[in-house]
Amino acid sequence: MWEYEHSIETTATPEAVWRLWADVPSWGTWNAEIEKIEIDGPFAAGARITMTPPGDDPIVLRLAEAVEGERFVDEARFGDLLLRTVHRIERIDGSRIRVVYRMEITGTGADEAGPQIGPGITADWPDTLAALVAVAER
């Protein structure tokens, strides 16, 4: 298994962050790694998200879990590999939260493939999280 986690603290409310996450068609406004994105239904477990990074082929994600105001989990399969990304909101105190993104790559060959593909997938997370909370704080 390969794993990576990045987090950022903010004064944004959990509700503000959740609204941005649940508005999938607008993800490109705070995530520069999205050229086009679509969801096949409501932002809930079982929904499929088709995300196209700039200059790349579309990636299909499945929402494995969505708990309003707390977390959502998306999964992508590439052959025998499962790329699972957990997005969660942790309360720090009455005025601050931590927004956490965690990727886990599992499956046959994950120990070899994870270090090869994982860092490229997660490299933009610091910028993406900074942009997400900047919008949420407004």
A tleap script that builds the chain and sets N, CA, C and O, in Angstrom:
source leaprc.protein.ff14SB
mol = sequence {
  NMET TRP GLU TYR GLU HIE SER ILE GLU THR
  THR ALA THR PRO GLU ALA VAL TRP ARG LEU
  TRP ALA ASP VAL PRO SER TRP GLY THR TRP
  ASN ALA GLU ILE GLU LYS ILE GLU ILE ASP
  GLY PRO PHE ALA ALA GLY ALA ARG ILE THR
  MET THR PRO PRO GLY ASP ASP PRO ILE VAL
  LEU ARG LEU ALA GLU ALA VAL GLU GLY GLU
  ARG PHE VAL ASP GLU ALA ARG PHE GLY ASP
  LEU LEU LEU ARG THR VAL HIE ARG ILE GLU
  ARG ILE ASP GLY SER ARG ILE ARG VAL VAL
  TYR ARG MET GLU ILE THR GLY THR GLY ALA
  ASP GLU ALA GLY PRO GLN ILE GLY PRO GLY
  ILE THR ALA ASP TRP PRO ASP THR LEU ALA
  ALA LEU VAL ALA VAL ALA GLU CARG
}
set mol.1.N position { 0.839 -1.181 0.000 }
set mol.1.CA position { 0.000 0.000 0.000 }
set mol.1.C position { 0.883 1.244 0.000 }
set mol.1.O position { 1.949 1.276 0.615 }
set mol.2.N position { 0.404 2.270 -0.713 }
set mol.2.CA position { 1.054 3.576 -0.700 }
set mol.2.C position { 0.047 4.571 -0.146 }
set mol.2.O position { -1.136 4.510 -0.477 }
set mol.3.N position { 0.511 5.488 0.696 }
set mol.3.CA position { -0.406 6.470 1.255 }
set mol.3.C position { 0.261 7.835 1.378 }
set mol.3.O position { 1.479 7.949 1.517 }
set mol.4.N position { -0.574 8.857 1.322 }
set mol.4.CA position { -0.111 10.236 1.449 }
set mol.4.C position { -1.255 11.051 2.030 }
set mol.4.O position { -2.419 10.810 1.710 }
set mol.5.N position { -0.926 12.017 2.884 }
set mol.5.CA position { -1.949 12.869 3.481 }
set mol.5.C position { -1.442 14.301 3.540 }
set mol.5.O position { -0.271 14.552 3.825 }
set mol.6.N position { -2.347 15.236 3.266 }
set mol.6.CA position { -2.029 16.659 3.394 }
set mol.6.C position { -3.229 17.343 4.028 }
set mol.6.O position { -4.373 16.985 3.746 }
set mol.7.N position { -2.972 18.329 4.887 }
set mol.7.CA position { -4.074 19.041 5.537 }
set mol.7.C position { -3.754 20.524 5.628 }
set mol.7.O position { -2.609 20.952 5.482 }
set mol.8.N position { -4.812 21.293 5.875 }
set mol.8.CA position { -4.691 22.734 6.044 }
set mol.8.C position { -5.720 23.169 7.079 }
set mol.8.O position { -6.828 22.634 7.127 }
set mol.9.N position { -5.349 24.136 7.903 }
set mol.9.CA position { -6.279 24.673 8.889 }
set mol.9.C position { -6.903 25.950 8.350 }
set mol.9.O position { -6.277 26.684 7.586 }
set mol.10.N position { -8.148 26.209 8.757 }
set mol.10.CA position { -8.878 27.360 8.246 }
set mol.10.C position { -9.946 27.817 9.232 }
set mol.10.O position { -10.356 27.071 10.121 }
set mol.11.N position { -10.381 29.050 9.054 }
set mol.11.CA position { -11.513 29.575 9.812 }
set mol.11.C position { -12.823 29.375 9.051 }
set mol.11.O position { -13.885 29.751 9.549 }
set mol.12.N position { -12.767 28.800 7.876 }
set mol.12.CA position { -13.985 28.500 7.109 }
set mol.12.C position { -14.847 27.533 7.918 }
set mol.12.O position { -14.335 26.756 8.724 }
set mol.13.N position { -16.132 27.586 7.700 }
set mol.13.CA position { -17.026 26.668 8.399 }
set mol.13.C position { -17.069 25.324 7.668 }
set mol.13.O position { -16.824 25.264 6.463 }
set mol.14.N position { -17.379 24.256 8.391 }
set mol.14.CA position { -17.558 22.963 7.716 }
set mol.14.C position { -18.621 23.050 6.621 }
set mol.14.O position { -18.483 22.428 5.568 }
set mol.15.N position { -19.679 23.820 6.869 }
set mol.15.CA position { -20.750 23.953 5.884 }
set mol.15.C position { -20.256 24.607 4.596 }
set mol.15.O position { -20.664 24.217 3.503 }
set mol.16.N position { -19.376 25.606 4.726 }
set mol.16.CA position { -18.843 26.286 3.540 }
set mol.16.C position { -17.978 25.334 2.714 }
set mol.16.O position { -18.073 25.316 1.487 }
set mol.17.N position { -17.146 24.553 3.377 }
set mol.17.CA position { -16.306 23.586 2.665 }
set mol.17.C position { -17.187 22.530 2.012 }
set mol.17.O position { -16.978 22.173 0.852 }
set mol.18.N position { -18.166 22.033 2.749 }
set mol.18.CA position { -19.046 21.005 2.199 }
set mol.18.C position { -19.783 21.515 0.956 }
set mol.18.O position { -19.904 20.793 -0.033 }
set mol.19.N position { -20.274 22.756 1.007 }
set mol.19.CA position { -20.987 23.314 -0.156 }
set mol.19.C position { -20.087 23.292 -1.395 }
set mol.19.O position { -20.550 22.983 -2.493 }
set mol.20.N position { -18.817 23.618 -1.221 }
set mol.20.CA position { -17.886 23.601 -2.358 }
set mol.20.C position { -17.656 22.180 -2.852 }
set mol.20.O position { -17.622 21.946 -4.060 }
set mol.21.N position { -17.500 21.237 -1.947 }
set mol.21.CA position { -17.313 19.841 -2.343 }
set mol.21.C position { -18.544 19.312 -3.065 }
set mol.21.O position { -18.420 18.638 -4.087 }
set mol.22.N position { -19.720 19.608 -2.547 }
set mol.22.CA position { -20.962 19.066 -3.112 }
set mol.22.C position { -21.310 19.685 -4.465 }
set mol.22.O position { -22.099 19.115 -5.218 }
set mol.23.N position { -20.740 20.828 -4.778 }
set mol.23.CA position { -20.982 21.506 -6.064 }
set mol.23.C position { -19.925 21.053 -7.073 }
set mol.23.O position { -19.068 21.834 -7.488 }
set mol.24.N position { -20.002 19.790 -7.456 }
set mol.24.CA position { -18.987 19.171 -8.313 }
set mol.24.C position { -18.749 19.954 -9.609 }
set mol.24.O position { -17.589 20.132 -9.978 }
set mol.25.N position { -19.774 20.432 -10.321 }
set mol.25.CA position { -19.515 21.158 -11.565 }
set mol.25.C position { -18.629 22.405 -11.386 }
set mol.25.O position { -18.059 22.901 -12.358 }
set mol.26.N position { -18.514 22.912 -10.150 }
set mol.26.CA position { -17.698 24.108 -9.900 }
set mol.26.C position { -16.307 23.801 -9.341 }
set mol.26.O position { -15.556 24.721 -9.019 }
set mol.27.N position { -15.959 22.520 -9.223 }
set mol.27.CA position { -14.642 22.189 -8.667 }
set mol.27.C position { -13.505 22.877 -9.413 }
set mol.27.O position { -12.499 23.238 -8.802 }
set mol.28.N position { -13.645 23.059 -10.700 }
set mol.28.CA position { -12.587 23.691 -11.489 }
set mol.28.C position { -12.296 25.126 -11.090 }
set mol.28.O position { -11.245 25.657 -11.451 }
set mol.29.N position { -13.194 25.772 -10.356 }
set mol.29.CA position { -12.945 27.157 -9.939 }
set mol.29.C position { -11.911 27.235 -8.825 }
set mol.29.O position { -11.292 28.283 -8.639 }
set mol.30.N position { -11.710 26.156 -8.081 }
set mol.30.CA position { -10.695 26.157 -7.026 }
set mol.30.C position { -9.663 25.034 -7.191 }
set mol.30.O position { -8.731 24.941 -6.392 }
set mol.31.N position { -9.813 24.188 -8.205 }
set mol.31.CA position { -8.854 23.117 -8.470 }
set mol.31.C position { -8.327 23.286 -9.886 }
set mol.31.O position { -9.019 22.971 -10.854 }
set mol.32.N position { -7.106 23.780 -10.004 }
set mol.32.CA position { -6.506 24.065 -11.309 }
set mol.32.C position { -6.238 22.804 -12.124 }
set mol.32.O position { -5.967 22.896 -13.321 }
set mol.33.N position { -6.308 21.637 -11.505 }
set mol.33.CA position { -6.042 20.381 -12.202 }
set mol.33.C position { -7.293 19.785 -12.832 }
set mol.33.O position { -7.308 18.607 -13.190 }
set mol.34.N position { -8.342 20.590 -12.968 }
set mol.34.CA position { -9.572 20.113 -13.593 }
set mol.34.C position { -9.902 20.990 -14.796 }
set mol.34.O position { -10.099 22.199 -14.674 }
set mol.35.N position { -9.957 20.356 -15.947 }
set mol.35.CA position { -10.360 21.044 -17.170 }
set mol.35.C position { -11.876 20.927 -17.372 }
set mol.35.O position { -12.539 21.869 -17.804 }
set mol.36.N position { -12.401 19.738 -17.044 }
set mol.36.CA position { -13.828 19.470 -17.204 }
set mol.36.C position { -14.232 18.452 -16.148 }
set mol.36.O position { -13.457 17.557 -15.809 }
set mol.37.N position { -15.466 18.593 -15.621 }
set mol.37.CA position { -15.931 17.649 -14.614 }
set mol.37.C position { -17.446 17.538 -14.676 }
set mol.37.O position { -18.149 18.523 -14.899 }
set mol.38.N position { -17.935 16.313 -14.473 }
set mol.38.CA position { -19.376 16.037 -14.485 }
set mol.38.C position { -19.680 15.005 -13.424 }
set mol.38.O position { -18.840 14.168 -13.095 }
set mol.39.N position { -20.903 15.069 -12.884 }
set mol.39.CA position { -21.387 14.062 -11.939 }
set mol.39.C position { -22.710 13.535 -12.475 }
set mol.39.O position { -23.499 14.290 -13.046 }
set mol.40.N position { -22.952 12.251 -12.293 }
set mol.40.CA position { -24.139 11.628 -12.896 }
set mol.40.C position { -25.382 11.655 -12.014 }
set mol.40.O position { -26.366 10.983 -12.322 }
set mol.41.N position { -25.357 12.409 -10.937 }
set mol.41.CA position { -26.514 12.477 -10.038 }
set mol.41.C position { -26.166 13.337 -8.853 }
set mol.41.O position { -25.257 14.164 -8.925 }
set mol.42.N position { -26.887 13.150 -7.750 }
set mol.42.CA position { -26.585 13.943 -6.556 }
set mol.42.C position { -25.245 13.530 -5.944 }
set mol.42.O position { -24.738 12.437 -6.197 }
set mol.43.N position { -24.692 14.418 -5.145 }
set mol.43.CA position { -23.419 14.173 -4.463 }
set mol.43.C position { -23.687 13.222 -3.299 }
set mol.43.O position { -23.896 13.649 -2.163 }
set mol.44.N position { -23.678 11.934 -3.602 }
set mol.44.CA position { -23.996 10.898 -2.624 }
set mol.44.C position { -23.285 9.616 -3.017 }
set mol.44.O position { -22.857 9.452 -4.159 }
set mol.45.N position { -23.164 8.706 -2.054 }
set mol.45.CA position { -22.518 7.424 -2.321 }
set mol.45.C position { -23.148 6.769 -3.547 }
set mol.45.O position { -24.371 6.740 -3.691 }
set mol.46.N position { -22.299 6.248 -4.423 }
set mol.46.CA position { -22.746 5.593 -5.637 }
set mol.46.C position { -22.660 6.466 -6.877 }
set mol.46.O position { -22.656 5.950 -7.994 }
set mol.47.N position { -22.592 7.788 -6.699 }
set mol.47.CA position { -22.505 8.684 -7.855 }
set mol.47.C position { -21.168 8.496 -8.566 }
set mol.47.O position { -20.157 8.150 -7.954 }
set mol.48.N position { -21.196 8.736 -9.874 }
set mol.48.CA position { -19.969 8.678 -10.673 }
set mol.48.C position { -19.593 10.083 -11.100 }
set mol.48.O position { -20.428 10.856 -11.569 }
set mol.49.N position { -18.314 10.399 -10.927 }
set mol.49.CA position { -17.765 11.684 -11.328 }
set mol.49.C position { -16.768 11.407 -12.446 }
set mol.49.O position { -15.891 10.553 -12.314 }
set mol.50.N position { -16.911 12.138 -13.544 }
set mol.50.CA position { -15.945 12.038 -14.636 }
set mol.50.C position { -15.155 13.341 -14.651 }
set mol.50.O position { -15.696 14.412 -14.925 }
set mol.51.N position { -13.868 13.227 -14.351 }
set mol.51.CA position { -12.992 14.381 -14.218 }
set mol.51.C position { -11.906 14.316 -15.285 }
set mol.51.O position { -11.246 13.291 -15.456 }
set mol.52.N position { -11.730 15.426 -16.002 }
set mol.52.CA position { -10.700 15.491 -17.031 }
set mol.52.C position { -9.640 16.513 -16.628 }
set mol.52.O position { -9.919 17.712 -16.596 }
set mol.53.N position { -8.426 16.049 -16.320 }
set mol.53.CA position { -7.333 16.975 -16.046 }
set mol.53.C position { -6.871 17.636 -17.351 }
set mol.53.O position { -7.060 17.062 -18.423 }
set mol.54.N position { -6.274 18.820 -17.282 }
set mol.54.CA position { -5.805 19.486 -18.501 }
set mol.54.C position { -4.864 18.592 -19.317 }
set mol.54.O position { -3.850 18.110 -18.811 }
set mol.55.N position { -5.218 18.385 -20.575 }
set mol.55.CA position { -4.377 17.622 -21.484 }
set mol.55.C position { -4.368 16.127 -21.266 }
set mol.55.O position { -3.570 15.430 -21.892 }
set mol.56.N position { -5.229 15.601 -20.395 }
set mol.56.CA position { -5.251 14.167 -20.117 }
set mol.56.C position { -6.608 13.564 -20.457 }
set mol.56.O position { -7.565 14.274 -20.766 }
set mol.57.N position { -6.665 12.246 -20.392 }
set mol.57.CA position { -7.922 11.536 -20.603 }
set mol.57.C position { -8.796 11.650 -19.359 }
set mol.57.O position { -8.285 11.876 -18.262 }
set mol.58.N position { -10.100 11.496 -19.520 }
set mol.58.CA position { -11.006 11.549 -18.365 }
set mol.58.C position { -10.719 10.414 -17.374 }
set mol.58.O position { -10.304 9.319 -17.754 }
set mol.59.N position { -10.951 10.711 -16.110 }
set mol.59.CA position { -10.807 9.742 -15.028 }
set mol.59.C position { -12.190 9.577 -14.399 }
set mol.59.O position { -12.854 10.562 -14.076 }
set mol.60.N position { -12.613 8.339 -14.230 }
set mol.60.CA position { -13.917 8.078 -13.613 }
set mol.60.C position { -13.702 7.752 -12.141 }
set mol.60.O position { -12.936 6.858 -11.783 }
set mol.61.N position { -14.401 8.504 -11.303 }
set mol.61.CA position { -14.369 8.303 -9.865 }
set mol.61.C position { -15.745 7.846 -9.414 }
set mol.61.O position { -16.759 8.236 -9.993 }
set mol.62.N position { -15.777 7.024 -8.389 }
set mol.62.CA position { -17.046 6.633 -7.782 }
set mol.62.C position { -17.050 7.138 -6.350 }
set mol.62.O position { -16.095 6.923 -5.603 }
set mol.63.N position { -18.131 7.811 -5.973 }
set mol.63.CA position { -18.258 8.238 -4.576 }
set mol.63.C position { -18.605 7.010 -3.742 }
set mol.63.O position { -19.693 6.447 -3.867 }
set mol.64.N position { -17.675 6.607 -2.898 }
set mol.64.CA position { -17.881 5.436 -2.052 }
set mol.64.C position { -18.619 5.813 -0.773 }
set mol.64.O position { -19.284 4.983 -0.153 }
set mol.65.N position { -18.485 7.090 -0.388 }
set mol.65.CA position { -19.072 7.538 0.863 }
set mol.65.C position { -19.243 9.041 0.800 }
set mol.65.O position { -18.415 9.735 0.210 }
set mol.66.N position { -20.305 9.553 1.400 }
set mol.66.CA position { -20.522 10.994 1.517 }
set mol.66.C position { -21.329 11.246 2.787 }
set mol.66.O position { -22.501 10.878 2.871 }
set mol.67.N position { -20.695 11.873 3.771 }
set mol.67.CA position { -21.342 12.207 5.034 }
set mol.67.C position { -21.319 13.722 5.141 }
set mol.67.O position { -20.277 14.323 5.404 }
set mol.68.N position { -22.468 14.327 4.937 }
set mol.68.CA position { -22.564 15.783 4.849 }
set mol.68.C position { -21.891 16.470 6.035 }
set mol.68.O position { -22.116 16.124 7.195 }
set mol.69.N position { -21.055 17.457 5.699 }
set mol.69.CA position { -20.371 18.242 6.711 }
set mol.69.C position { -19.181 17.573 7.357 }
set mol.69.O position { -18.526 18.169 8.212 }
set mol.70.N position { -18.880 16.320 6.958 }
set mol.70.CA position { -17.803 15.569 7.597 }
set mol.70.C position { -16.754 15.037 6.623 }
set mol.70.O position { -15.563 15.314 6.768 }
set mol.71.N position { -17.211 14.262 5.618 }
set mol.71.CA position { -16.230 13.621 4.725 }
set mol.71.C position { -16.904 13.075 3.482 }
set mol.71.O position { -18.108 12.821 3.447 }
set mol.72.N position { -16.070 12.906 2.461 }
set mol.72.CA position { -16.481 12.095 1.330 }
set mol.72.C position { -15.268 11.321 0.859 }
set mol.72.O position { -14.125 11.732 1.060 }
set mol.73.N position { -15.543 10.187 0.227 }
set mol.73.CA position { -14.490 9.297 -0.247 }
set mol.73.C position { -14.766 9.005 -1.710 }
set mol.73.O position { -15.874 8.611 -2.077 }
set mol.74.N position { -13.742 9.201 -2.553 }
set mol.74.CA position { -13.887 8.792 -3.949 }
set mol.74.C position { -12.873 7.704 -4.253 }
set mol.74.O position { -11.807 7.623 -3.643 }
set mol.75.N position { -13.239 6.874 -5.215 }
set mol.75.CA position { -12.382 5.758 -5.600 }
set mol.75.C position { -12.251 5.699 -7.114 }
set mol.75.O position { -13.202 5.958 -7.850 }
set mol.76.N position { -11.050 5.354 -7.558 }
set mol.76.CA position { -10.794 5.135 -8.981 }
set mol.76.C position { -10.061 3.803 -9.111 }
set mol.76.O position { -9.171 3.493 -8.319 }
set mol.77.N position { -10.436 3.037 -10.098 }
set mol.77.CA position { -9.768 1.751 -10.364 }
set mol.77.C position { -8.949 1.864 -11.631 }
set mol.77.O position { -9.414 2.371 -12.652 }
set mol.78.N position { -7.725 1.382 -11.547 }
set mol.78.CA position { -6.839 1.299 -12.704 }
set mol.78.C position { -6.265 -0.101 -12.701 }
set mol.78.O position { -5.275 -0.375 -12.022 }
set mol.79.N position { -6.889 -0.990 -13.462 }
set mol.79.CA position { -6.480 -2.396 -13.450 }
set mol.79.C position { -6.690 -2.971 -12.059 }
set mol.79.O position { -7.794 -2.917 -11.517 }
set mol.80.N position { -5.626 -3.522 -11.485 }
set mol.80.CA position { -5.712 -4.126 -10.153 }
set mol.80.C position { -5.519 -3.117 -9.021 }
set mol.80.O position { -5.578 -3.484 -7.847 }
set mol.81.N position { -5.288 -1.850 -9.367 }
set mol.81.CA position { -5.049 -0.834 -8.346 }
set mol.81.C position { -6.338 -0.103 -7.982 }
set mol.81.O position { -7.167 0.191 -8.843 }
set mol.82.N position { -6.488 0.180 -6.703 }
set mol.82.CA position { -7.587 1.008 -6.215 }
set mol.82.C position { -6.979 2.268 -5.620 }
set mol.82.O position { -6.173 2.197 -4.692 }
set mol.83.N position { -7.366 3.422 -6.155 }
set mol.83.CA position { -6.929 4.713 -5.634 }
set mol.83.C position { -8.108 5.283 -4.864 }
set mol.83.O position { -9.137 5.633 -5.442 }
set mol.84.N position { -7.943 5.369 -3.565 }
set mol.84.CA position { -9.023 5.810 -2.670 }
set mol.84.C position { -8.586 7.123 -2.026 }
set mol.84.O position { -7.535 7.197 -1.391 }
set mol.85.N position { -9.411 8.159 -2.200 }
set mol.85.CA position { -9.094 9.459 -1.620 }
set mol.85.C position { -10.174 9.837 -0.621 }
set mol.85.O position { -11.356 9.917 -0.953 }
set mol.86.N position { -9.739 10.065 0.604 }
set mol.86.CA position { -10.625 10.474 1.685 }
set mol.86.C position { -10.461 11.981 1.853 }
set mol.86.O position { -9.346 12.476 2.017 }
set mol.87.N position { -11.566 12.700 1.813 }
set mol.87.CA position { -11.594 14.150 2.040 }
set mol.87.C position { -12.380 14.341 3.328 }
set mol.87.O position { -13.546 13.954 3.400 }
set mol.88.N position { -11.766 14.928 4.338 }
set mol.88.CA position { -12.506 15.046 5.598 }
set mol.88.C position { -12.297 16.405 6.253 }
set mol.88.O position { -11.316 17.108 6.011 }
set mol.89.N position { -13.271 16.736 7.094 }
set mol.89.CA position { -13.265 17.971 7.869 }
set mol.89.C position { -13.149 17.582 9.333 }
set mol.89.O position { -13.953 16.799 9.839 }
set mol.90.N position { -12.149 18.128 10.012 }
set mol.90.CA position { -11.955 17.864 11.436 }
set mol.90.C position { -12.103 19.180 12.194 }
set mol.90.O position { -11.462 20.173 11.848 }
set mol.91.N position { -12.929 19.189 13.205 }
set mol.91.CA position { -13.077 20.389 14.039 }
set mol.91.C position { -11.880 20.495 14.982 }
set mol.91.O position { -11.518 19.533 15.660 }
set mol.92.N position { -11.270 21.686 15.011 }
set mol.92.CA position { -10.152 21.936 15.923 }
set mol.92.C position { -10.678 22.593 17.195 }
set mol.92.O position { -10.366 22.161 18.305 }
set mol.93.N position { -11.471 23.632 17.021 }
set mol.93.CA position { -12.114 24.324 18.133 }
set mol.93.C position { -13.338 25.041 17.567 }
set mol.93.O position { -13.782 24.725 16.463 }
set mol.94.N position { -13.878 25.985 18.298 }
set mol.94.CA position { -15.099 26.649 17.875 }
set mol.94.C position { -14.971 27.524 16.640 }
set mol.94.O position { -15.977 27.880 16.025 }
set mol.95.N position { -13.741 27.874 16.270 }
set mol.95.CA position { -13.573 28.781 15.131 }
set mol.95.C position { -12.649 28.252 14.045 }
set mol.95.O position { -12.437 28.931 13.040 }
set mol.96.N position { -12.102 27.076 14.218 }
set mol.96.CA position { -11.158 26.544 13.233 }
set mol.96.C position { -11.453 25.078 12.919 }
set mol.96.O position { -11.910 24.308 13.765 }
set mol.97.N position { -11.172 24.731 11.666 }
set mol.97.CA position { -11.268 23.337 11.227 }
set mol.97.C position { -9.989 22.973 10.488 }
set mol.97.O position { -9.211 23.841 10.091 }
set mol.98.N position { -9.793 21.693 10.317 }
set mol.98.CA position { -8.699 21.174 9.488 }
set mol.98.C position { -9.356 20.424 8.339 }
set mol.98.O position { -10.237 19.591 8.554 }
set mol.99.N position { -8.923 20.725 7.113 }
set mol.99.CA position { -9.397 20.004 5.937 }
set mol.99.C position { -8.274 19.055 5.534 }
set mol.99.O position { -7.134 19.473 5.333 }
set mol.100.N position { -8.611 17.778 5.418 }
set mol.100.CA position { -7.610 16.743 5.183 }
set mol.100.C position { -7.942 15.987 3.901 }
set mol.100.O position { -9.088 15.598 3.677 }
set mol.101.N position { -6.925 15.784 3.060 }
set mol.101.CA position { -7.026 14.896 1.903 }
set mol.101.C position { -6.046 13.754 2.153 }
set mol.101.O position { -4.883 13.988 2.483 }
set mol.102.N position { -6.518 12.520 1.995 }
set mol.102.CA position { -5.667 11.339 2.194 }
set mol.102.C position { -5.870 10.375 1.037 }
set mol.102.O position { -7.001 10.000 0.725 }
set mol.103.N position { -4.781 9.976 0.403 }
set mol.103.CA position { -4.851 8.986 -0.674 }
set mol.103.C position { -4.223 7.685 -0.209 }
set mol.103.O position { -3.177 7.666 0.440 }
set mol.104.N position { -4.896 6.597 -0.562 }
set mol.104.CA position { -4.378 5.250 -0.321 }
set mol.104.C position { -4.443 4.495 -1.642 }
set mol.104.O position { -5.495 4.428 -2.278 }
set mol.105.N position { -3.328 3.936 -2.045 }
set mol.105.CA position { -3.277 3.123 -3.256 }
set mol.105.C position { -3.032 1.684 -2.810 }
set mol.105.O position { -2.015 1.370 -2.193 }
set mol.106.N position { -3.992 0.819 -3.138 }
set mol.106.CA position { -3.907 -0.586 -2.739 }
set mol.106.C position { -4.125 -1.470 -3.961 }
set mol.106.O position { -4.500 -1.002 -5.037 }
set mol.107.N position { -3.880 -2.753 -3.762 }
set mol.107.CA position { -4.087 -3.721 -4.825 }
set mol.107.C position { -2.777 -4.338 -5.271 }
set mol.107.O position { -1.704 -3.988 -4.780 }
set mol.108.N position { -2.885 -5.265 -6.216 }
set mol.108.CA position { -1.717 -5.959 -6.738 }
set mol.108.C position { -0.758 -4.961 -7.365 }
set mol.108.O position { -1.122 -4.223 -8.281 }
set mol.109.N position { 0.462 -4.945 -6.866 }
set mol.109.CA position { 1.484 -4.045 -7.403 }
set mol.109.C position { 1.479 -2.657 -6.801 }
set mol.109.O position { 2.225 -1.794 -7.263 }
set mol.110.N position { 0.661 -2.410 -5.780 }
set mol.110.CA position { 0.566 -1.060 -5.191 }
set mol.110.C position { 1.889 -0.608 -4.575 }
set mol.110.O position { 2.222 0.577 -4.613 }
set mol.111.N position { 2.651 -1.562 -4.001 }
set mol.111.CA position { 3.925 -1.176 -3.386 }
set mol.111.C position { 4.910 -0.623 -4.413 }
set mol.111.O position { 5.740 0.226 -4.090 }
set mol.112.N position { 4.813 -1.108 -5.648 }
set mol.112.CA position { 5.690 -0.605 -6.706 }
set mol.112.C position { 5.070 0.585 -7.438 }
set mol.112.O position { 5.738 1.592 -7.676 }
set mol.113.N position { 3.796 0.464 -7.792 }
set mol.113.CA position { 3.134 1.507 -8.579 }
set mol.113.C position { 2.834 2.757 -7.763 }
set mol.113.O position { 2.921 3.870 -8.282 }
set mol.114.N position { 2.484 2.586 -6.493 }
set mol.114.CA position { 2.126 3.723 -5.654 }
set mol.114.C position { 3.180 4.816 -5.636 }
set mol.114.O position { 2.858 5.977 -5.893 }
set mol.115.N position { 4.449 4.474 -5.336 }
set mol.115.CA position { 5.478 5.510 -5.315 }
set mol.115.C position { 5.744 6.128 -6.696 }
set mol.115.O position { 6.285 7.229 -6.794 }
set mol.116.N position { 5.365 5.416 -7.751 }
set mol.116.CA position { 5.561 5.948 -9.100 }
set mol.116.C position { 4.455 6.915 -9.500 }
set mol.116.O position { 4.734 7.959 -10.091 }
set mol.117.N position { 3.198 6.584 -9.185 }
set mol.117.CA position { 2.088 7.419 -9.645 }
set mol.117.C position { 1.519 8.336 -8.564 }
set mol.117.O position { 1.007 9.412 -8.872 }
set mol.118.N position { 1.604 7.919 -7.302 }
set mol.118.CA position { 1.013 8.685 -6.212 }
set mol.118.C position { 1.505 10.117 -6.097 }
set mol.118.O position { 0.690 11.037 -6.017 }
set mol.119.N position { 2.833 10.337 -6.086 }
set mol.119.CA position { 3.318 11.707 -5.939 }
set mol.119.C position { 2.857 12.647 -7.060 }
set mol.119.O position { 2.649 13.836 -6.821 }
set mol.120.N position { 2.699 12.130 -8.259 }
set mol.120.CA position { 2.207 12.966 -9.353 }
set mol.120.C position { 0.747 13.345 -9.182 }
set mol.120.O position { 0.335 14.443 -9.555 }
set mol.121.N position { -0.035 12.431 -8.616 }
set mol.121.CA position { -1.455 12.686 -8.397 }
set mol.121.C position { -1.658 13.687 -7.261 }
set mol.121.O position { -2.535 14.547 -7.337 }
set mol.122.N position { -0.853 13.574 -6.218 }
set mol.122.CA position { -1.050 14.390 -5.017 }
set mol.122.C position { -0.212 15.670 -4.995 }
set mol.122.O position { -0.335 16.464 -4.063 }
set mol.123.N position { 0.621 15.879 -5.984 }
set mol.123.CA position { 1.538 17.025 -5.975 }
set mol.123.C position { 0.826 18.370 -5.852 }
set mol.123.O position { 1.359 19.303 -5.251 }
set mol.124.N position { -0.373 18.471 -6.419 }
set mol.124.CA position { -1.097 19.747 -6.396 }
set mol.124.C position { -1.940 19.939 -5.141 }
set mol.124.O position { -2.554 20.995 -4.984 }
set mol.125.N position { -1.992 18.967 -4.250 }
set mol.125.CA position { -2.873 19.069 -3.090 }
set mol.125.C position { -2.623 20.307 -2.230 }
set mol.125.O position { -3.596 20.933 -1.810 }
set mol.126.N position { -1.378 20.698 -1.944 }
set mol.126.CA position { -1.199 21.927 -1.155 }
set mol.126.C position { -1.853 23.145 -1.825 }
set mol.126.O position { -2.509 23.941 -1.152 }
set mol.127.N position { -1.681 23.289 -3.119 }
set mol.127.CA position { -2.296 24.421 -3.831 }
set mol.127.C position { -3.815 24.281 -3.883 }
set mol.127.O position { -4.536 25.261 -3.698 }
set mol.128.N position { -4.299 23.069 -4.132 }
set mol.128.CA position { -5.741 22.842 -4.217 }
set mol.128.C position { -6.420 23.127 -2.883 }
set mol.128.O position { -7.454 23.793 -2.845 }
set mol.129.N position { -5.849 22.632 -1.796 }
set mol.129.CA position { -6.442 22.882 -0.484 }
set mol.129.C position { -6.387 24.361 -0.119 }
set mol.129.O position { -7.334 24.888 0.465 }
set mol.130.N position { -5.292 25.035 -0.456 }
set mol.130.CA position { -5.199 26.477 -0.176 }
set mol.130.C position { -6.273 27.243 -0.941 }
set mol.130.O position { -6.897 28.153 -0.395 }
set mol.131.N position { -6.489 26.879 -2.199 }
set mol.131.CA position { -7.518 27.546 -2.998 }
set mol.131.C position { -8.909 27.227 -2.469 }
set mol.131.O position { -9.761 28.113 -2.396 }
set mol.132.N position { -9.150 25.969 -2.098 }
set mol.132.CA position { -10.451 25.563 -1.560 }
set mol.132.C position { -10.796 26.386 -0.305 }
set mol.132.O position { -11.890 26.942 -0.206 }
set mol.133.N position { -9.870 26.457 0.636 }
set mol.133.CA position { -10.194 27.183 1.871 }
set mol.133.C position { -10.269 28.687 1.645 }
set mol.133.O position { -11.016 29.373 2.343 }
set mol.134.N position { -9.516 29.212 0.692 }
set mol.134.CA position { -9.611 30.643 0.394 }
set mol.134.C position { -11.016 30.985 -0.085 }
set mol.134.O position { -11.584 32.001 0.317 }
set mol.135.N position { -11.579 30.134 -0.944 }
set mol.135.CA position { -12.948 30.359 -1.431 }
set mol.135.C position { -13.945 30.149 -0.288 }
set mol.135.O position { -14.893 30.921 -0.143 }
set mol.136.N position { -13.735 29.115 0.516 }
set mol.136.CA position { -14.649 28.812 1.621 }
set mol.136.C position { -14.658 29.907 2.688 }
set mol.136.O position { -15.675 30.133 3.344 }
set mol.137.N position { -13.532 30.580 2.855 }
set mol.137.CA position { -13.448 31.646 3.871 }
set mol.137.C position { -14.160 32.916 3.451 }
set mol.137.O position { -14.441 33.765 4.297 }
set mol.138.N position { -14.461 33.073 2.165 }
set mol.138.CA position { -15.131 34.300 1.695 }
set mol.138.C position { -16.562 34.363 2.135 }
set mol.138.O position { -17.261 35.326 1.823 }
savepdb mol mol.pdb
quit
